[in-house]
């Protein structure tokens, strides 16, 4: 296909997507509660994209940011946000930032931890080796779900992935184990950090936590 033809198709796709995305704008202007029907289904959006799905996802993400901004300014509700997040990540399953930031909004602003968890599970299914998605899934359980056992699990996995952010995930895994009552596991994790790190501050930090946890264990506060 010639370059002018590809440009023409791209223009048609953008026009179609822009028309669909404008359906969000009356929501913000009217401050009204609207149904999911105001947005296209993922299947329709994929058809309208005409092969430019990543471009379509970027456009809808821009609209999602505008929509969230309107909510923060008390100009509209946020009822459509979860559907927007699904639509964006259906168009571009590798759009990892959309999963992570949308999960925060869904948990903190909408108060729907199960929905945020579902979205992140979808992200990990499509991007199983992504460090930040795995780490944020641990953080979601740590703060949003207060499920420290699940948080520990995801932090441990994150710490084992390529391109991990130094010792951050390992430290959170050790802390989550402690908060979940698994004192022995926490001691082991902190000891591994102390023995493997070249950072003196981190080694000293780990040793302090180990002493504190051993005292807690001796006082009868240990877990399984």
C-alpha positions, -999 to +999 in steps of 0.1 A: +000+000+000+013+034-009+022+061+017-006+084+006-031+056+010-018+048+045-020+084+055-056+086+042-066+055+062-050+069+093-069+102+089-102+082+085-094+062+116-086+093+137-118+110+126-138+079+135-121+076+169-124+113+176-161+112+169-165+083+194-143+099+220-163+131+220-192+112+235-173+116+268-173+154+267-211+160+272-207+140+304-182+165+318-202+195+306-235+184+320-222+170+352-245+141+346-245+104+354-244+085+321-244+048+311-216+028+296-235+030+263-220+064+257-187+047+249-181+022+221-175-014+229-139-026+226-148-046+194-163-015+178-133+006+188-109-020+173-129-020+140-129+018+139-091+019+145-085+003+111-053-013+123-041+017+143-050+004+177-021+019+196-029+053+182-065+047+192-055+038+227-034+069+230-064+090+220-087+074+245-061+077+272-059+114+265-097+116+269-095+095+301-070+120+316-094+149+306-123+130+321-104+124+354-094+160+355-130+170+351-139+148+380-112+163+402-125+198+394-160+186+403-173+190+367-184+154+362-187+120+379-162+092+371-187+064+363-171+057+329-135+055+340-134+017+345-149+012+310-124+036+295-095+017+312-108-016+297-113+000+263-078+015+262-061-018+273-082-038+249-069-016+221-033-018+234-028-047+258+009-036+263-001-001+275+013-008+310+010+027+323-028+026+316-032-004+338-011+010+366-025+045+368-061+034+362-059+009+390-049+037+414-079+058+402-103+029+405-091+020+440-086+055+455-113+075+437-139+050+429-132+027+459-135-005+439-106-026+449-119-058+431-122-039+398-087-025+401-074-060+409-092-074+379-077-048+356-042-054+370-046-092+365-055-085+329-024-064+326-002-091+341-018-117+318-008-096+288+026-085+303+037-113+326+074-102+329+068-065+335+085-055+367+065-024+374+031-040+368+040-068+391+053-044+418+022-023+415+000-054+419+018-060+452+013-024+462-023-026+453-028-056+477-006-039+503-025-006+505-058-012+487-067-047+499-046-049+531-038-085+519-002-087+530+002-124+520-008-115+484+013-084+485+044-104+497+038-129+468+038-102+441+067-083+456+088-115+457+080-121+420+088-085+411+122-088+429+131-118+407+122-101+374+147-086+350+150-048+352+138-047+388+143-015+407+172-025+429+161-037+463+127-019+464+105-050+458+126-072+481+122-046+509+085-044+504+083-082+504+100-083+538+078-056+552+046-073+539+056-106+554+061-089+588+027-070+585+010-103+576+024-120+607+050-141+589+079-130+611+102-159+601+099-151+564+104-115+570+137-122+589+149-144+561+141-118+535+159-090+555+189-113+561+191-120+523+191-083+517+218-077+543+240-104+529+236-095+492+236-057+492+266-035+485+248-006+501+260+000+536+228+020+546+206-009+533+226-035+552+223-015+584+186-010+578+181-047+573+201-055+605+179-031+625+147-048+612+162-083+619+169-073+655+135-058+659+118-089+644+138-113+665+128-093+697+092-095+685+095-133+680+111-138+714+082-118+730+058-143+714+047-121+685+060-144+657+039-158+630+039-189+609 
